[in-house]
Amino acid sequence: MKIGIITHHSINNFGAFLQAWALQEKLKALFPDDEIYMVNYRIPKQDIINIGGFFRFYPGAETPRSWLHKISQPRIFAKTRKQYLHMTKRVGNAAEINALGMDCLVIGSDEVWNYLDPKSFSLVKYSAGLNSKRIISYAPSTGKASGEDAPQNVRAAMKGFTALSARDKGAQTLCANALGVTPPLVCDPTFLSKTPVVDNEKIKALTTKPYVLFYYCNGIPHALKKKIVDNARAKGLEVLGAGEYDKLYSQMSVKLNPFEWVELFRRAQYVYTGTFHGVVFSILNRKDFRVFASIDSRVRKIGALLQQFGIADRSLTEATACKTDDPIDYDAVYRYVNKLREESSAYLVRAIKGERA
């Protein structure tokens, strides 16, 4: 059987790559005798806007040297995709995907159902025009979209699915409104496949001393960030960015492949983040963390994840900025995570085989 994955694999983002890789690896483990492919479905507008973002220069935080490191990141992502993803030839529409001859298509994870994002919108991600015998969703997210206001063409396109699952409430609501079915919640693919440990010279040099880690707390006030940095240094800790740079940081840790990026989470003392996968990889590595999220889609996704996993409010505020003595009860969290992992894997097996629950 030929199984193809349609997701946002080509986005130059650590979480986007890792969720695609993790789903691929899980399917390889579940179906060792079958052929697993990453369908290289690309939307030119999405690629152009994504790459263009790396060329912005932020004079208040970046230096010319850090900017030169940053603009090399798309090449690192391209090299990593080529090495680790089993990609098909590039395709641009449903007919070209059908010509690949996939017996089953798995659509998701990530914001593949965010119909409010004009740069990534495509009815193909809702199964329109696809003719594989089985078409299933795995952990799609609607991002900032509620799922209640989906346009009619999106609702009509979803009739091609043979099995449904969701990563968040928005995706569940979309399915309920479009198809009259509320699918089960499954875990993000990154919970299904363990990333390899990295211990190369780059990582050794960056992690010689204990450190706290920042990952994209977009919009955080400078004074608040400096307060955290000063407090960390007073405790003898360095401050690093996970694939990002700020003049406040101790070292430049920008040119990373996705597995090196994970390693910075694995070795960190504490994490400050504003993204969904920043929270996910903090949880996967049992790290205490604080969240400063200022983008609507991230606020929605992170809030839903923390509520689902039974994790109390981890908001980064003036009052909590230096409060690092309230650890997360990861034993309780992982009782739920391990159950969800089992249910999610079982869903994939049933859905791909065409079995009913």
Beta strands, then each sheet from edge to edge (+ up, - down):
strand 1: 2-6
strand 2: 35-41
strand 3: 87-91
strand 4: 104-107
strand 5: 134-137
strand 6: 211-215
strand 7: 238-241
strand 8: 270-273
strand 9: 289-291
sheet 1: 3+ 2+ 1+ 4+ 5+
sheet 2: 7+ 6+ 8+ 9+
end
